[in-house]
Amino acid sequence: MNNREFAEMLEQRTKKFAIEIIRFMRILPDNLESKTSETFYWLEIIKAIFDVDENRFDMIYKESDELLALFTSISKGKNS
């Protein structure tokens, strides 16, 4: 296996892993706050591993942060 074949195999393997993570997340209890928090983790992993567009990453990260704040607010309102 040459470097290109290895890189392609690794790309397919990581893509399959990401898809499995998303499928796994769907079977977990529906807790949007928890899922959004986990998104931060995965975004940081993606940023550390891949050469990502900083502006796009920042936009996605900011949206995740805003959604987490919204879900946290909604969750606190339900528990009042």
C-alpha positions in Angstrom: 0.0 0.0 0.0 1.5 3.3 -1.0 1.1 6.6 0.8 -1.9 7.8 -1.3 -3.7 4.5 -0.9 -3.1 4.7 2.9 -4.3 8.3 3.0 -7.5 7.3 1.1 -8.1 4.3 3.4 -7.6 6.4 6.5 -9.9 9.1 5.2 -12.6 6.5 4.5 -12.0 4.9 7.9 -12.4 8.2 9.8 -15.5 9.1 7.7 -17.0 5.8 8.6 -16.2 6.4 12.3 -17.8 9.8 12.2 -20.9 8.4 10.6 -21.1 5.7 13.3 -20.7 8.3 16.0 -23.6 10.3 14.6 -25.8 7.1 14.3 -24.8 6.2 17.9 -25.8 9.6 19.1 -29.3 9.2 17.7 -30.0 6.2 20.0 -29.0 8.1 23.1 -31.7 9.7 25.3 -32.9 13.0 23.7 -30.9 15.5 25.7 -30.1 18.4 23.4 -27.9 20.2 25.9 -25.7 17.1 26.3 -25.5 16.5 22.6 -24.6 20.1 21.9 -21.9 20.0 24.6 -20.5 16.9 22.9 -20.4 18.7 19.6 -17.8 21.1 21.1 -15.6 18.1 21.8 -15.9 16.7 18.3 -15.3 20.1 16.7 -12.1 20.5 18.7 -11.0 17.0 17.6 -11.8 17.8 13.9 -9.9 21.1 14.2 -6.9 19.4 15.7 -6.7 16.7 13.1 -7.7 18.4 9.9 -6.7 21.5 8.0 -10.0 23.4 8.4 -11.1 26.8 7.2 -10.8 28.9 10.4 -13.7 31.2 9.4 -16.0 28.4 8.8 -14.9 26.6 11.9 -15.4 29.7 14.0 -18.9 30.2 12.5 -19.9 26.5 13.3 -18.3 26.7 16.8 -20.2 30.0 17.5 -23.5 28.5 16.4 -22.9 25.5 18.7 -22.2 27.8 21.6 -25.4 29.8 20.9 -27.5 26.7 20.6 -26.1 25.3 23.8 -27.0 28.6 25.6 -30.5 28.3 24.1 -31.0 24.7 25.1 -29.7 25.4 28.6 -32.1 28.2 29.0 -35.0 26.1 27.8 -34.0 23.3 30.1 -33.8 25.6 33.1 -37.2 27.0 32.2 -38.7 23.5 32.2 -37.3 22.7 35.6 -38.7 25.9 37.2 
